[in-house]
Amino acid sequence: MDLEAIRTDYEKRYPQLRELSERLEADVKGLLRDVPHIDRIYFRAKEPRKFVQKCAKGAGSAYEHPLSEIEDQVAGRVLVFFLDDIEATVSLLRRHFTTVESVRKTPEKHDAFGYESFHCVFTIPPQVKPADWHLVSDPPVTFEMQVRTLFQHAWAEPQHDLGYKGDPATPREALRELAWAAASAWGADHAIQRALTIIRGGKSDA
């Protein structure tokens, strides 16, 4: 895989990707404008440096044609207050966009705590494509969306910034601290959801 050639090609399309991210953000904000309990909605175009890094990690295995295959060249995120807001938000997004993939990501083991988020991959609709989109060679056809609560985000972003990716060399004490933070975020989410259910007068089963 010629990473320098990929970098050059990606940098050429980066302005269109940035415009696409702005147009998608405006579209999703309009779609969700009457939905309660949304903290924020934002999109970004993946920076060239990060795109090349992702290509390098997947070299020889994941991506044969990264310029068209990598799905998060443009990605958005919706942050909501409560756990039950996730399903309602995802349902509305899926009715608005053509869904390629929709999956809730959680730790595999019942006694594990860690990254949680709802990930969707949607087809890029024609009405949000920039006017000069036809000039992009081998363009992506999808974009990625994440829907998560504020507590899920509060765990995921610092953890991502720490660069922890399951490195076996990570000190045990650091792993314990990360596990405690993840469990605390999970517990806070469920406590807030139970409180909401009680306030609404329903039975708490979160």
C-alpha positions as CSV (number, residue, x, y, z in Angstrom):
1,M,0.0,0.0,0.0
2,D,1.5,3.4,-1.1
3,L,0.7,5.5,1.9
4,E,2.2,8.7,0.4
5,A,0.0,8.4,-2.7
6,I,-3.0,7.8,-0.5
7,R,-2.2,10.9,1.6
8,T,-1.9,13.0,-1.5
9,D,-5.3,11.8,-2.9
10,Y,-7.0,12.2,0.5
11,E,-5.7,15.8,0.9
12,K,-7.2,16.6,-2.4
13,R,-10.7,15.5,-1.3
14,Y,-10.4,16.9,2.3
15,P,-12.1,20.2,1.4
16,Q,-15.1,18.4,0.0
17,L,-15.2,16.1,3.1
18,R,-15.2,19.1,5.4
19,E,-18.1,20.7,3.5
20,L,-19.9,17.4,3.5
21,S,-19.5,17.2,7.3
22,E,-21.0,20.7,7.7
23,R,-23.9,19.9,5.5
24,L,-24.6,16.6,7.3
25,E,-24.4,18.4,10.6
26,A,-27.0,20.9,9.5
27,D,-29.2,18.1,8.2
28,V,-29.1,16.1,11.4
29,K,-29.6,19.1,13.6
30,G,-32.7,19.9,11.6
31,L,-33.9,16.4,11.8
32,L,-33.5,16.2,15.6
33,R,-34.4,19.8,16.5
34,D,-37.6,18.7,18.3
35,V,-36.1,15.7,20.1
36,P,-35.7,16.4,23.9
37,H,-32.6,15.5,25.9
38,I,-30.0,16.1,23.3
39,D,-26.8,17.8,24.6
40,R,-25.0,18.3,21.3
41,I,-24.7,17.2,17.7
42,Y,-21.4,17.6,15.8
43,F,-19.6,16.2,12.7
44,R,-16.0,16.1,11.5
45,A,-14.0,15.1,8.5
46,K,-11.2,12.8,9.4
47,E,-7.9,14.6,9.3
48,P,-5.4,13.4,6.6
49,R,-2.8,12.4,9.2
50,K,-5.4,10.2,11.0
51,F,-6.7,8.8,7.8
52,V,-3.2,7.6,6.8
53,Q,-2.6,6.2,10.2
54,K,-5.8,4.1,9.9
55,C,-4.7,2.9,6.4
56,A,-1.3,1.9,7.9
57,K,-3.0,-0.1,10.7
58,G,-5.2,-2.0,8.2
59,A,-2.5,-2.5,5.5
60,G,-2.6,-5.9,3.9
61,S,-5.8,-6.9,5.7
62,A,-8.7,-4.6,6.3
63,Y,-8.7,-2.2,3.4
64,E,-8.0,-3.0,-0.3
65,H,-9.3,0.4,-1.5
66,P,-9.2,2.6,1.6
67,L,-10.3,5.8,-0.2
68,S,-13.7,4.3,-0.8
69,E,-13.9,1.7,1.9
70,I,-13.1,3.5,5.1
71,E,-16.5,4.5,6.4
72,D,-15.7,7.3,8.9
73,Q,-14.0,9.8,6.5
74,V,-17.0,11.8,7.7
75,A,-18.5,11.0,11.0
76,G,-21.0,12.5,13.4
77,R,-22.0,12.1,17.0
78,V,-25.1,12.8,19.0
79,L,-24.8,13.1,22.8
80,V,-28.0,12.5,24.8
81,F,-28.9,12.7,28.4
82,F,-30.5,9.4,29.2
83,L,-30.1,5.8,28.1
84,D,-33.6,5.5,26.7
85,D,-32.9,8.5,24.5
86,I,-30.4,6.5,22.5
87,E,-33.0,4.1,21.0
88,A,-35.4,7.0,20.1
89,T,-32.6,9.0,18.4
90,V,-31.2,6.0,16.5
91,S,-34.7,5.1,15.3
92,L,-35.3,8.6,13.9
93,L,-31.9,8.6,12.2
94,R,-32.6,5.2,10.6
95,R,-35.9,6.4,9.2
96,H,-34.2,9.4,7.7
97,F,-31.0,7.7,6.2
98,T,-30.5,4.5,4.4
99,T,-28.9,2.1,6.9
100,V,-25.8,0.0,6.0
101,E,-25.0,-1.0,9.6
102,S,-26.5,-0.4,13.0
103,V,-24.9,-2.0,16.1
104,R,-24.7,-1.3,19.8
105,K,-21.1,-1.7,21.0
106,T,-20.7,-3.0,24.6
107,P,-18.1,-5.1,26.4
108,E,-18.5,-8.8,25.6
109,K,-18.2,-10.1,29.1
110,H,-21.0,-9.6,31.6
111,D,-18.6,-8.6,34.4
112,A,-16.6,-6.2,32.2
113,F,-16.9,-2.4,31.9
114,G,-15.6,-0.3,29.1
115,Y,-16.5,1.4,25.8
116,E,-20.2,1.7,25.0
117,S,-21.8,3.5,22.1
118,F,-24.4,3.0,19.4
119,H,-22.7,2.9,16.0
120,C,-24.5,3.4,12.7
121,V,-23.2,3.5,9.1
122,F,-25.5,5.4,6.7
123,T,-25.4,6.0,2.9
124,I,-24.5,9.6,2.1
125,P,-27.8,11.1,0.7
126,P,-27.5,13.1,-2.6
127,Q,-29.0,16.3,-1.2
128,V,-26.1,16.9,1.2
129,K,-23.2,16.2,-1.2
130,P,-21.2,19.3,-2.1
131,A,-21.7,20.7,-5.6
132,D,-18.2,19.6,-6.7
133,W,-18.6,16.1,-5.2
134,H,-18.4,14.6,-8.7
135,L,-14.7,15.8,-8.8
136,V,-13.8,13.4,-5.9
137,S,-12.2,10.3,-7.4
138,D,-13.3,7.0,-5.8
139,P,-15.4,8.8,-3.2
140,P,-16.8,7.2,0.0
141,V,-20.5,6.3,-0.2
142,T,-21.2,6.1,3.5
143,F,-20.6,8.1,6.7
144,E,-20.6,7.0,10.4
145,M,-22.8,8.1,13.3
146,Q,-22.4,7.5,17.0
147,V,-25.1,8.0,19.5
148,R,-24.1,7.9,23.2
149,T,-25.0,9.3,26.6
150,L,-23.0,12.0,28.3
151,F,-21.6,9.5,30.7
152,Q,-20.6,7.1,27.9
153,H,-18.9,10.0,26.2
154,A,-17.2,11.1,29.5
155,W,-15.6,7.7,29.6
156,A,-14.8,7.2,26.0
157,E,-13.1,10.4,25.1
158,P,-10.4,10.5,27.9
159,Q,-9.8,6.8,27.4
160,H,-9.3,7.4,23.7
161,D,-6.9,10.3,24.5
162,L,-4.9,8.1,26.8
163,G,-4.2,5.9,23.8
164,Y,-5.1,2.7,25.6
165,K,-6.0,0.0,23.1
166,G,-5.6,-3.1,25.3
167,D,-1.8,-2.9,25.4
168,P,-0.6,-5.8,27.5
169,A,2.2,-3.6,28.7
170,T,-0.2,-1.2,30.5
171,P,0.6,-1.2,34.2
172,R,-1.9,-3.1,36.3
173,E,-2.7,-0.2,38.5
174,A,-3.6,1.9,35.4
175,L,-5.9,-0.8,34.2
176,R,-7.6,-0.9,37.6
177,E,-8.2,2.9,37.5
178,L,-9.6,2.7,34.0
179,A,-11.9,-0.2,35.0
180,W,-13.1,1.8,38.0
181,A,-13.8,4.9,35.8
182,A,-15.7,2.7,33.3
183,A,-17.8,1.1,36.0
184,S,-18.5,4.4,37.6
185,A,-19.7,5.9,34.2
186,W,-21.9,2.8,33.7
187,G,-23.4,3.0,37.2
188,A,-24.1,6.8,36.9
189,D,-25.9,6.2,33.6
190,H,-28.2,3.6,35.1
191,A,-28.8,5.6,38.3
192,I,-29.8,8.6,36.3
193,Q,-32.1,6.4,34.1
194,R,-33.7,4.9,37.3
195,A,-34.3,8.3,38.8
196,L,-35.9,9.5,35.5
197,T,-38.2,6.4,35.6
198,I,-39.2,7.0,39.2
199,I,-39.9,10.7,38.5
200,R,-42.1,9.8,35.6
201,G,-44.0,7.5,37.9
202,G,-43.0,4.2,36.2
203,K,-41.3,1.1,37.6
204,S,-37.5,1.3,37.6
205,D,-36.0,-1.7,35.8
206,A,-32.8,-0.1,34.4
